[in-house]
Amino acid sequence: MFALLVTAILLLVLLRRSFRERRRYRWQSEHDSLTGLYNYQQVRKLGEAAFAQAREEGRPFTAVVADIDLFKQVNDRHGHAAGDEALRSLGAWIRETVGGRGVTGRSGGDEFTILLDADAEEAAALLQRLRDRIEPITVFGQTFRFNISSGICQVDGQVDTLEQLVHLADQALYRAKHEGRDRVVCASDTASGETQGAGLVVVGSGIQFGRHASERCLSEIREAQVVLCLTDPFALAMVRGLRPDAINLGVHYAPGKDRRETYREIDEAIMQQLRAGKQVCAVFYGHPGVFADVPHRVVRKAREAGIPARMEPGISAEACLYADLDIDPGHRGVQSMEATHFMVYDRVPDTAGLVLLWQVALSGDLSCSRLHAEREGLQALVDKLLRWYPPDHGVVLYEAAQLPIASPRIEHLRLSDLPDARYEEYTTLVIPPLGELRDDPVREAEASGRA
């Protein structure tokens, strides 16, 4: 009997411990470890149920997306411990202000999502109480304060999903940032001069869409009224898996056609949708802002027309290059140029650091109509590089892998062998440093003078 009693007690202790562990693991799987608020997945899970119930019962439902203004400066000026404390404090103030009136969570980084059983006016009043609650923070003897910007969107007859509601609140947040930060903007407020309902977001597909496309990129693709793509065929196929109506901008290219004309046609195709008052997502290969004229130009044109426009980053070929070649750009520094730009202008390579020349296959193509390599142009590029590098200097031809089952091209060869190598339109020339770093002679002279 004593043995049975002891066994029963031990089992009870183990069961209680197991229950506590399961409860702890479940809590950790549903909450953000820094702020204690719900994590992104749990906010969406609870939010979907609350959204559906509010629609069924005809009650108002509002999404709020907020983040800390200039959060990077908090980290840069005061350290990451200060940034963590700012997030922790803001999370506590949000929990205190919202109470049990809604679902609150940290979406990632310094962004927070609040889903409320309330209308937009009540949400704005709640945000004002939250902003009034923010006070200076002291970390390691340094005192600082921060502000927040917020976007609000209330369910109306045109919002069918929670994701769409949060997306519109996120768009309102970007307007708050664009209008000067430290403010609350409601999605239903139309800014003066804007084309009614129009908006543009430019996103990057990354090099491998299946691996590199961010959650925000996927959300923008799903929720846009019109999706236009200038990507590789694999990424285009995957985008069309999400949006069968996606428009392929690649049809504007043609053999022998001046690429500048193609770029103008792509600009116009995007602007035409914006003038029609559409919410547009334009998907570009890699990082949309790296060695890409069209995305920057169309964002400028949209803003000049009074249409909200922004760009989301993507993983670029350069980011893949550093990983595949095991290169730290902070070690020697990097000089990165388009190959023809380097040939045409008076550019001097920094031989003590890494030099990257992009679109090397098109070297010397001033007509902007060639899509293949020509030996004459490559030889001219080599001739210019020979002013600073010896003919046997080792270089690398690099091409990032576009599919998870493929490997990157990393071909080592001599500088003098470049004209006879094989090229794709996207081949990059990597020129490693020549020799060792030298001390600054002015600094040495000043040091000698002080001595």
N, C-alpha and C positions, 0 to 999 in steps of 0.2 A: 504493500500500500504506500509506504514511504517513497519507494522508487517511482511508482506511478504518479504520486503527487509532485515529486521533483521534475519528472518528465513533462507533466502538464504545465508546471510553472515555466520551465524552459521554453516550451512551445509557445506559451502565451507571450513571453518576452520577445521571442523571435518574430512572432506574428506582429506584435506592436511595432517592433523595429522595422520590419519589412513594410508595414503600412506607412510609417513615417517616411521611409526612404522613397517609397512610390509617390507619396504626396509631395516630397521635396523635388524629385525628378520631374514630376508633372508641372509643378510650379515653375521650375527652371525652363522647361520646354515651352511655356506659354508667356513668360515674362522677359523683359529686357533686364539683364543683370545689373546695369549701371543705375537706371532710374527706378526700377521696380514696376514700371508701367507694362502694359501688354506689349508683346513684340508684334512685328508686322503681320505675321501669319494669323495670330490670335485676334488682332483687331479686325482683319478681314472676315474671319470666321464668325465672330460675335456680331460684327457689323452687318453681315449678310442677313442674319436672322432678324436683327432689329429693323433693318431697312424693309424687309419683306413684311414684317408685322405692321410697321407704320403705314405702308402703302395699303395694306389690306384694310386697316381701320380708318384710313383717311386722315391720319394725324401728320403734322409737319415733321420733317426730318431734315437735318442740316449737317453737312460735313465742313470741318475746319482743318486746314493745313497750315502749320506755323513753323517757323524756324528762327534761329538766332541770327541777327544781322552781323555780317562780317565776322563770323565765328572763327575763321582761319586766323584773323588778327589776334583774337583772344589767345589761341594756342601759340602763335609766333611771339607775342609780346610777353605773355605771362607763363607760358609752359603748358604742357598737356595736362598736368594735374589741375591747373586752373580751368582748362576746357572741360575736363571731367566733372569738376565741381559745379560749373555753370549748368551742365546738362542735368546733373543730379538735383540741383536746386530748382531748375525750371520744371523738372518732372514732379517734384514735391508740390510746387505752387499750382501746377495744372491739376494734380490729384485733389488738392485742397479746394480749388475754385470750382471744379466740375462736380465733385462729390459723386453721388449716385445717379446723376442726371444723364449720363452717357457713357460711351466707351472711349477710353483714352489710351494711347500707345505711342511708342517711339518707332517711327517708320524706318529710321536708319540715319546715321550721321547726326546732324543737329536738327532733323525734321521730326515733327510730332503731328499725329492725326487725332482729331477729336470728333466723335460722331454723337450727335445730340438729338434727343426727342424734343426738339424746339424749332421755332422758325428762325429766320436769318436775323431778325431784330433782337430776339433773345440771345442768340449766339454772339452778336456784336456787343451786347451789354456784358455778357460773361467775359468776353475777351478784354473789355475795358477794365473789368475788375482784376483780371489776370495781369494786365500791364501795370496797373496800380500796385499790385502785390510785389512786383520785381524790385529788389533792393540790392545795394552793393554787396559784393562777395569778397572775402579776404582769404587768400591762400598763401601760406609761407610768408606772411607779412606784407603781401602785395594786395591792395584793394582795387577792385575794378567793378564796373557795371556794364550791363549790356541791354540792348533793346531787342524786340522781336517784331517780325512782320507776319501777317496772317492773311489767308484767303478764305472766303466763306462761299458756300453754295447750298441753297435750299432745293429740295426736290420740287420739280414742277412737272408739267405734262410732257416735257421733252426728255426727261431723264428716266431711263429704263433700268439701269443697273447701278449698284454701289460703286463699281469701278469708274463708271462715267461720272458719277457725282463727285468722287474724290479727285478725279482728273480735272474737272471744272474748278474745284476749289484750289487745286494746285496751280492752274492757269491764273486764277485771281491772285495767288501768292506772288507769282512772277510779275504781275502788274504792280503789286505793292512794292516790290524791289525796284522795278523800273521807275516808279514815280517818286522814289527817294527813301524807301525803307521806313521803319518805325511807324507802321500804319496798318490799318485793316481795310481790305478791299473786298467788296461783295461781287460775285460773278454776275449778278443781275444789273449792276451799274455799268452803263456804257460810257467809256471814256470819250471825251469830245474828239471829233476828227477821225474816229476809227470807222472802218468799214464794218457795218453791222454784222456781228457774229463771226467775222473772219479771224483767223489766227494761224500762225505758222510755227511749227517746231521742226528743227532739223536734227536728225539722230544719226549715229554711226552704227553700222552693222558689225563692226569689228572685222578681223580678217577671216575668222571662222564663226559664222553667224550663230551656229548651234552652241558654241562655247562662250562666245564673247558678247553676245547681245545682252544688255542689262535688263533688269526687271522694268525699269522706267522706259527703256526703248520699246520693249514689248507692249507695255501699257499704252504708250503713245500710238503705236501701230494699230492696236485693237480699237482705240477710242476715236481716232480721227475720222472725219467724214470722207476724206480723200487721202489715199496713200500713193505716193509716187516714189519710184525706186531707181537708183543708179548704182547697181551692185554687180557682183559676179553672178553667174547663172545659178550656182548652188544657193546663195543667199536669197536670190529672187524667188526660187522655188519654195524656200522655207517661209519667206514673207507671205507668199500666196497661200501657203497652208493656213496662215492666220487670217489673211485678207485676200480671198480669191479675186477681188476687184482691184487689186494693186496695179498701178499703171507703170509699165516699163519705160523709163526714160532713155534706155540704151538704144531704142529704135532711131534716135536722132543722129547716131553715128553712121558713117558710111565711108568706104574706102576712097581715099583721095580728097575727102571733104575737109575743108578748113575747120579745125576744132573750135576756133573762135566763133564760127557761125553756129556750130552745134551747141556751144555754151549759151549763146543768145536764145536759141530755140528752147533749151531746157529752162532758162530763166522765165521765158514767156509762158511756157506750159504751167509752171508753178504759180506765177503771178495771175494767170487767167483764172485759176481755181480760187485764189484769194479774192480777186475782184468780184467773184460770184458769191462772196460771203461764206466760204467754206472754211472749216477747221482742217488744216492740211498738215500731214506729216510727210516730210521728204527724207527718205532713207538713202544715205550715201555709204559707199564702201569704206571700211576702216574707220578712221577718225574723220568726221566731216569737215574739220577745220584745218587739217594738215595736208599741205600740197593740194589744195582743192579750191579753185577760184569760185566756182558756181555757188556753193553753200554760203560763203561770206557775202557774195554780191546779192543773192536773193534775200538774205536776211536784212541787208541794208535797204534794198528796194522796198521791202515790206514795211519797215519802220518809217521810211520816208513817206509812204502812203498812209501812215497812221495806223498800221495794222500791227498788233503785238506779235513779236517774233523772237525766238530764242534758239540756241543751239545746245544740244546735249552731247557730251564727249563720247568717244568710242575708242576701242583699242586699235592703235595704229600699227603699220608695218614696222615703224621704228621701235615701238615697245616690244614687238616680237623679236626684232633683231637683237636687242640687248639681252633678252632671255636665251635665245638660241645660240648666240655667239659668246655667252658668258662675259659680257662687257659691262662694266660700271662706268657710265658717262661722267660720273663725278671724279674719277681717278685722274684723267688727263684733259677733260673737257671735250666738247664736240662742236664741230663746224658742219652744218647741214645745209646743202644747197641743191637746187635743180641743176642738172648737168649742163644744159644749154646756157642757163643763166651764168654759170661759172665760166663758160667758154667765151661768152659775148662781152662780159663786163670785166673791168680791172679788179678781179678778185684774187687775193693771195691766200693760199691755204695755210692753215696753222699746222705746220709739220710736226710740232711737238704734241699735238693732240690728235684725236680721231677725226677723220674727214669722211662724211657721207655724201655721195652724189646720187641723186634720185633720177629716175627715168633716163638712165644712162644709154639705153638702146636708141633714144631719140636725140642723141647728142648732135647739136648743130642744125636741127630742123627748125629753121626760121619760118617756114611756110605753115607750120602747125597742121600738116596734112598727112604726115608719115606715121605709120603705126608699127613699123618694123625697123630693125637695126641696119645701118649701112656702114661698111668698112671705112669709107672715107671720113665720115663723121667721128667714128671711134678713134681713128688714127689721129685726127686733129685734136681730140681730147687728150690722148696719150702725149702728143707733142707738147701740149701746154703743161701737163703734169711733169714732164721731164725737166722743166725749168727748176723744179724743187726736189724731185725724187729720182734716184738712180733707176735704170731700166730693170734691174733685177729685184726691185723692192716688192715684197710680197703683198698682194691685195686679195680681196675676197669678193666674189659675186654672190649676192644673197637674194633669195626669194622665199618669203614666208609661206608656210604650208597653208593651203586653203581648205583642206579637209582633215578631220581628226585622224584618218587612216594614212595620210600622206606625211612625208618628212620634208623639212625645209631644204632648199638647195643652198649648200655652203661649199662653194668651189674655190679652192686656193690656187692662185696662179701668179705669175710675174706681171708687173705693170706692162712690160713690152708685149706680152701675149694677148692683151685685151682685144685688139682688133679682130682676132680670129676666134674668139670665144662665142658661145651660144647665148642668145639673149631673148627674154620676153619683154613685153612692154613695161612690166613692173619690176624688172631687175634693178637692184641697187648695188652700187659700187662702194665697198668699204675699204678705206685706206688707213691702215694702222699707223700709229705714230712712228716717226723717224728719229732715232736717237733718244737721248735722255733729256729731261727738263733741265734748263739752265737758269741760274739765279738772275734776278733782275739787276743789270749793271748799275742802274741809278741807285738802287737800294744798297748795293755793295759799296759804291763810292761814298754814299752818305754814312754808312757804317764805318768805313775807313776814316772818314773825316772826324767822326765823333771819337774814334779811338786815338 
